[in-house]
């Protein structure tokens, strides 16, 4: 029987930005994509935030895959269930390194930091906030699915001083598959006291107009 081993190696990670970090910057957004998306396309959802005072950072998951049998479309993933804990540890380390790389010389007290996770990126954002070194003022969980509640991924005490949102589309095809949508939403609200809930007319995607209203 084969023996399993693990080896920590250096990886090259890709990320995209909108705007610049300079003396005029007041806001920083870290936006984590969903399963099968590329950060280059996902970042386009946030062009409306590029106002000269906002830096948007869109990291890309470390694993990529072909999305169809013809090998034309490529997407990225944060993790799968295979060797999941090492994948989680790797992306938390990656996101910590990116955060430090971008903000090492910044006056954090002068910056409002938002952490947004869409779909699979919502769980990624929770784990990063729970176990990483990121400081955030606001957490936006957009169309994330938490089958065992948010508490499984994130200690609610970490959110005591963080404005937290859950955003979803009423026509979201994944949310619609739930047997008890209202019960699911109540569970999230119980896990996160003070949670701000936003529902909009639309599917499983980030809507720029809704984003601007948060």
CORWOBEL-V547801 format. One line per field, one symbol per residue. psi: psi as a letter, one per 30 degrees, with the letter a starting at -180 (. if undefined). burial: # if it has 16 or more other ideal C-beta (glycine too) atoms within 10 Angstrom, else .. A space follows every 10 residues. Layout:
BEGIN
psi: ???
burial: ???
END
This chain:
BEGIN
psi: kkkklkkklk ljlklllkal jaffkfkkkj jkllkglkfe eefffgfffi gfgkkkkjlk lfkllkflff gekkllkela fkheeeeeee feeeeeeeee eegegljffg kjkkjkkkcf feeeeeeeee fagkkkfkkj jjhlkifgle fffkjfffge gkkkkkklkf gkfeeffkei eeeeeeeeee eikgkkkkkl jlailkjeee eff.
burial: .......... ....#####. #...#.#### #########. .##.##..#. ...####### ##........ ....#####. ......##.# ##.##..##. .##....... #.######## ########## ##.#.#.### ######...# ..##.#..#. .########. .#..#..... ...##.##.. ##..#..... .###.##..# #...
END
